[in-house]
Amino acid sequence: MNYTTITEENIEKVAMLYMNHYNQHSGGCWTYEKAYKRIHQMVTMEDSLCLMQEDDNDIPTGLVIGFLESYDDFTFYYLDEILIFGEYQNKGYGRLLLQEVEQRVRERGAQMIELVCPDDAHHMHFYGGFGMAEATNLKLMKKRL
């Protein structure tokens, strides 16, 4: 596997892959402009860690976007999104990508990885298998505007 940092120089490629994946595999209605904006916001954030995963033939298999955040003397990595492209799902690519992220954020001083994910068996199995546990003292709050 090869891991390339997503930068402003390669956002166009990433945005196209992102848009195509969600429109073809998840019934999304992403436009290139919206996909570009989403990726650009994360890539240009201070202390971001956004990676593209490619196989040994330089074919993109997935990506991750997130950022490091410090609070007092504690640093964590907020994993905003991990995405394995359609035909590469359920083949171990997600595990490899998450292992790469963990190694890189440890090197940058993070003591924890946090994320919000759907509450379903598939996601609980994947993240639980990586040693992640459900937060017991947190609630996701939201308000529709």
C-alpha positions as protocol buffer text, in pm:
chain_id: "A"
residue {
  index: 1
  type: MET
  ca { x: 0 y: 0 z: 0 }
}
residue {
  index: 2
  type: ASN
  ca { x: 103 y: 356 z: -66 }
}
residue {
  index: 3
  type: TYR
  ca { x: -21 y: 655 z: 131 }
}
residue {
  index: 4
  type: THR
  ca { x: -15 y: 1005 z: -12 }
}
residue {
  index: 5
  type: THR
  ca { x: -98 y: 1316 z: 186 }
}
residue {
  index: 6
  type: ILE
  ca { x: -396 y: 1495 z: 36 }
}
residue {
  index: 7
  type: THR
  ca { x: -290 y: 1851 z: -37 }
}
residue {
  index: 8
  type: GLU
  ca { x: -425 y: 2148 z: -227 }
}
residue {
  index: 9
  type: GLU
  ca { x: -228 y: 2019 z: -527 }
}
residue {
  index: 10
  type: ASN
  ca { x: -419 y: 1689 z: -553 }
}
residue {
  index: 11
  type: ILE
  ca { x: -766 y: 1783 z: -423 }
}
residue {
  index: 12
  type: GLU
  ca { x: -914 y: 1773 z: -776 }
}
residue {
  index: 13
  type: LYS
  ca { x: -842 y: 1401 z: -811 }
}
residue {
  index: 14
  type: VAL
  ca { x: -966 y: 1326 z: -461 }
}
residue {
  index: 15
  type: ALA
  ca { x: -1285 y: 1529 z: -508 }
}
residue {
  index: 16
  type: MET
  ca { x: -1369 y: 1336 z: -828 }
}
residue {
  index: 17
  type: LEU
  ca { x: -1313 y: 1000 z: -658 }
}
residue {
  index: 18
  type: TYR
  ca { x: -1519 y: 1111 z: -357 }
}
residue {
  index: 19
  type: MET
  ca { x: -1807 y: 1239 z: -570 }
}
residue {
  index: 20
  type: ASN
  ca { x: -1810 y: 933 z: -796 }
}
residue {
  index: 21
  type: HIS
  ca { x: -1805 y: 688 z: -505 }
}
residue {
  index: 22
  type: TYR
  ca { x: -2096 y: 842 z: -320 }
}
residue {
  index: 23
  type: ASN
  ca { x: -2303 y: 901 z: -634 }
}
residue {
  index: 24
  type: GLN
  ca { x: -2248 y: 546 z: -766 }
}
residue {
  index: 25
  type: HIS
  ca { x: -2252 y: 342 z: -444 }
}
residue {
  index: 26
  type: SER
  ca { x: -2461 y: 538 z: -195 }
}
residue {
  index: 27
  type: GLY
  ca { x: -2726 y: 709 z: -403 }
}
residue {
  index: 28
  type: GLY
  ca { x: -2567 y: 1047 z: -337 }
}
residue {
  index: 29
  type: CYS
  ca { x: -2619 y: 1366 z: -532 }
}
residue {
  index: 30
  type: TRP
  ca { x: -2275 y: 1518 z: -489 }
}
residue {
  index: 31
  type: THR
  ca { x: -2150 y: 1777 z: -733 }
}
residue {
  index: 32
  type: TYR
  ca { x: -1781 y: 1822 z: -801 }
}
residue {
  index: 33
  type: GLU
  ca { x: -1796 y: 2167 z: -640 }
}
residue {
  index: 34
  type: LYS
  ca { x: -1944 y: 2032 z: -314 }
}
residue {
  index: 35
  type: ALA
  ca { x: -1699 y: 1744 z: -299 }
}
residue {
  index: 36
  type: TYR
  ca { x: -1408 y: 1980 z: -366 }
}
residue {
  index: 37
  type: LYS
  ca { x: -1524 y: 2219 z: -94 }
}
residue {
  index: 38
  type: ARG
  ca { x: -1560 y: 1937 z: 163 }
}
residue {
  index: 39
  type: ILE
  ca { x: -1212 y: 1801 z: 97 }
}
residue {
  index: 40
  type: HIS
  ca { x: -1058 y: 2148 z: 71 }
}
residue {
  index: 41
  type: GLN
  ca { x: -1200 y: 2251 z: 410 }
}
residue {
  index: 42
  type: MET
  ca { x: -1034 y: 1955 z: 578 }
}
residue {
  index: 43
  type: VAL
  ca { x: -704 y: 1971 z: 390 }
}
residue {
  index: 44
  type: THR
  ca { x: -646 y: 2339 z: 466 }
}
residue {
  index: 45
  type: MET
  ca { x: -734 y: 2311 z: 834 }
}
residue {
  index: 46
  type: GLU
  ca { x: -444 y: 2354 z: 1072 }
}
residue {
  index: 47
  type: ASP
  ca { x: -307 y: 2017 z: 1187 }
}
residue {
  index: 48
  type: SER
  ca { x: -508 y: 1821 z: 931 }
}
residue {
  index: 49
  type: LEU
  ca { x: -410 y: 1467 z: 843 }
}
residue {
  index: 50
  type: CYS
  ca { x: -577 y: 1361 z: 520 }
}
residue {
  index: 51
  type: LEU
  ca { x: -447 y: 1062 z: 325 }
}
residue {
  index: 52
  type: MET
  ca { x: -517 y: 886 z: -2 }
}
residue {
  index: 53
  type: GLN
  ca { x: -455 y: 511 z: -1 }
}
residue {
  index: 54
  type: GLU
  ca { x: -339 y: 347 z: -324 }
}
residue {
  index: 55
  type: ASP
  ca { x: -252 y: -12 z: -403 }
}
residue {
  index: 56
  type: ASP
  ca { x: 86 y: -118 z: -543 }
}
residue {
  index: 57
  type: ASN
  ca { x: -37 y: -31 z: -896 }
}
residue {
  index: 58
  type: ASP
  ca { x: -116 y: 329 z: -787 }
}
residue {
  index: 59
  type: ILE
  ca { x: -491 y: 264 z: -805 }
}
residue {
  index: 60
  type: PRO
  ca { x: -681 y: 463 z: -537 }
}
residue {
  index: 61
  type: THR
  ca { x: -852 y: 234 z: -287 }
}
residue {
  index: 62
  type: GLY
  ca { x: -962 y: 479 z: -18 }
}
residue {
  index: 63
  type: LEU
  ca { x: -907 y: 795 z: 177 }
}
residue {
  index: 64
  type: VAL
  ca { x: -925 y: 940 z: 523 }
}
residue {
  index: 65
  type: ILE
  ca { x: -982 y: 1299 z: 632 }
}
residue {
  index: 66
  type: GLY
  ca { x: -936 y: 1435 z: 981 }
}
residue {
  index: 67
  type: PHE
  ca { x: -738 y: 1664 z: 1204 }
}
residue {
  index: 68
  type: LEU
  ca { x: -546 y: 1678 z: 1529 }
}
residue {
  index: 69
  type: GLU
  ca { x: -689 y: 1888 z: 1807 }
}
residue {
  index: 70
  type: SER
  ca { x: -536 y: 1982 z: 2139 }
}
residue {
  index: 71
  type: TYR
  ca { x: -726 y: 2044 z: 2459 }
}
residue {
  index: 72
  type: ASP
  ca { x: -516 y: 2141 z: 2760 }
}
residue {
  index: 73
  type: ASP
  ca { x: -232 y: 1886 z: 2757 }
}
residue {
  index: 74
  type: PHE
  ca { x: -425 y: 1623 z: 2561 }
}
residue {
  index: 75
  type: THR
  ca { x: -412 y: 1578 z: 2183 }
}
residue {
  index: 76
  type: PHE
  ca { x: -655 y: 1368 z: 1985 }
}
residue {
  index: 77
  type: TYR
  ca { x: -716 y: 1295 z: 1620 }
}
residue {
  index: 78
  type: TYR
  ca { x: -1071 y: 1355 z: 1505 }
}
residue {
  index: 79
  type: LEU
  ca { x: -1135 y: 1111 z: 1223 }
}
residue {
  index: 80
  type: ASP
  ca { x: -1395 y: 1295 z: 1021 }
}
residue {
  index: 81
  type: GLU
  ca { x: -1431 y: 1035 z: 749 }
}
residue {
  index: 82
  type: ILE
  ca { x: -1276 y: 714 z: 627 }
}
residue {
  index: 83
  type: LEU
  ca { x: -1386 y: 593 z: 287 }
}
residue {
  index: 84
  type: ILE
  ca { x: -1291 y: 274 z: 107 }
}
residue {
  index: 85
  type: PHE
  ca { x: -1401 y: 279 z: -255 }
}
residue {
  index: 86
  type: GLY
  ca { x: -1673 y: 29 z: -357 }
}
residue {
  index: 87
  type: GLU
  ca { x: -1492 y: -273 z: -496 }
}
residue {
  index: 88
  type: TYR
  ca { x: -1220 y: -255 z: -228 }
}
residue {
  index: 89
  type: GLN
  ca { x: -1456 y: -276 z: 70 }
}
residue {
  index: 90
  type: ASN
  ca { x: -1449 y: -580 z: 299 }
}
residue {
  index: 91
  type: LYS
  ca { x: -1100 y: -680 z: 183 }
}
residue {
  index: 92
  type: GLY
  ca { x: -887 y: -535 z: 462 }
}
residue {
  index: 93
  type: TYR
  ca { x: -811 y: -198 z: 303 }
}
residue {
  index: 94
  type: GLY
  ca { x: -997 y: -7 z: 576 }
}
residue {
  index: 95
  type: ARG
  ca { x: -798 y: -181 z: 847 }
}
residue {
  index: 96
  type: LEU
  ca { x: -470 y: -97 z: 671 }
}
residue {
  index: 97
  type: LEU
  ca { x: -573 y: 266 z: 629 }
}
residue {
  index: 98
  type: LEU
  ca { x: -674 y: 298 z: 993 }
}
residue {
  index: 99
  type: GLN
  ca { x: -345 y: 139 z: 1103 }
}
residue {
  index: 100
  type: GLU
  ca { x: -154 y: 394 z: 894 }
}
residue {
  index: 101
  type: VAL
  ca { x: -354 y: 679 z: 1045 }
}
residue {
  index: 102
  type: GLU
  ca { x: -294 y: 551 z: 1398 }
}
residue {
  index: 103
  type: GLN
  ca { x: 82 y: 531 z: 1339 }
}
residue {
  index: 104
  type: ARG
  ca { x: 98 y: 881 z: 1193 }
}
residue {
  index: 105
  type: VAL
  ca { x: -110 y: 1050 z: 1462 }
}
residue {
  index: 106
  type: ARG
  ca { x: 88 y: 878 z: 1738 }
}
residue {
  index: 107
  type: GLU
  ca { x: 403 y: 1020 z: 1581 }
}
residue {
  index: 108
  type: ARG
  ca { x: 239 y: 1363 z: 1595 }
}
residue {
  index: 109
  type: GLY
  ca { x: 159 y: 1329 z: 1965 }
}
residue {
  index: 110
  type: ALA
  ca { x: -205 y: 1215 z: 1966 }
}
residue {
  index: 111
  type: GLN
  ca { x: -321 y: 1006 z: 2259 }
}
residue {
  index: 112
  type: MET
  ca { x: -665 y: 920 z: 2120 }
}
residue {
  index: 113
  type: ILE
  ca { x: -865 y: 883 z: 1799 }
}
residue {
  index: 114
  type: GLU
  ca { x: -1226 y: 1002 z: 1808 }
}
residue {
  index: 115
  type: LEU
  ca { x: -1500 y: 966 z: 1550 }
}
residue {
  index: 116
  type: VAL
  ca { x: -1874 y: 963 z: 1504 }
}
residue {
  index: 117
  type: CYS
  ca { x: -2015 y: 668 z: 1309 }
}
residue {
  index: 118
  type: PRO
  ca { x: -2351 y: 512 z: 1233 }
}
residue {
  index: 119
  type: ASP
  ca { x: -2489 y: 294 z: 1513 }
}
residue {
  index: 120
  type: ASP
  ca { x: -2508 y: -32 z: 1319 }
}
residue {
  index: 121
  type: ALA
  ca { x: -2351 y: -376 z: 1345 }
}
residue {
  index: 122
  type: HIS
  ca { x: -2116 y: -325 z: 1047 }
}
residue {
  index: 123
  type: HIS
  ca { x: -1955 y: -9 z: 1186 }
}
residue {
  index: 124
  type: MET
  ca { x: -1947 y: -136 z: 1546 }
}
residue {
  index: 125
  type: HIS
  ca { x: -1773 y: -455 z: 1426 }
}
residue {
  index: 126
  type: PHE
  ca { x: -1517 y: -267 z: 1217 }
}
residue {
  index: 127
  type: TYR
  ca { x: -1422 y: -6 z: 1477 }
}
residue {
  index: 128
  type: GLY
  ca { x: -1455 y: -248 z: 1769 }
}
residue {
  index: 129
  type: GLY
  ca { x: -1217 y: -486 z: 1594 }
}
residue {
  index: 130
  type: PHE
  ca { x: -966 y: -206 z: 1587 }
}
residue {
  index: 131
  type: GLY
  ca { x: -990 y: -165 z: 1966 }
}
residue {
  index: 132
  type: MET
  ca { x: -1227 y: 131 z: 1966 }
}
residue {
  index: 133
  type: ALA
  ca { x: -1505 y: 146 z: 2221 }
}
residue {
  index: 134
  type: GLU
  ca { x: -1826 y: 341 z: 2239 }
}
residue {
  index: 135
  type: ALA
  ca { x: -1798 y: 655 z: 2452 }
}
residue {
  index: 136
  type: THR
  ca { x: -2014 y: 607 z: 2759 }
}
residue {
  index: 137
  type: ASN
  ca { x: -2043 y: 963 z: 2880 }
}
residue {
  index: 138
  type: LEU
  ca { x: -2110 y: 1151 z: 2557 }
}
residue {
  index: 139
  type: LYS
  ca { x: -2423 y: 1229 z: 2359 }
}
residue {
  index: 140
  type: LEU
  ca { x: -2438 y: 1367 z: 2008 }
}
residue {
  index: 141
  type: MET
  ca { x: -2655 y: 1678 z: 2018 }
}
residue {
  index: 142
  type: LYS
  ca { x: -2808 y: 1840 z: 1713 }
}
residue {
  index: 143
  type: LYS
  ca { x: -3068 y: 2089 z: 1605 }
}
residue {
  index: 144
  type: ARG
  ca { x: -3220 y: 2099 z: 1259 }
}
residue {
  index: 145
  type: LEU
  ca { x: -3238 y: 2452 z: 1123 }
}
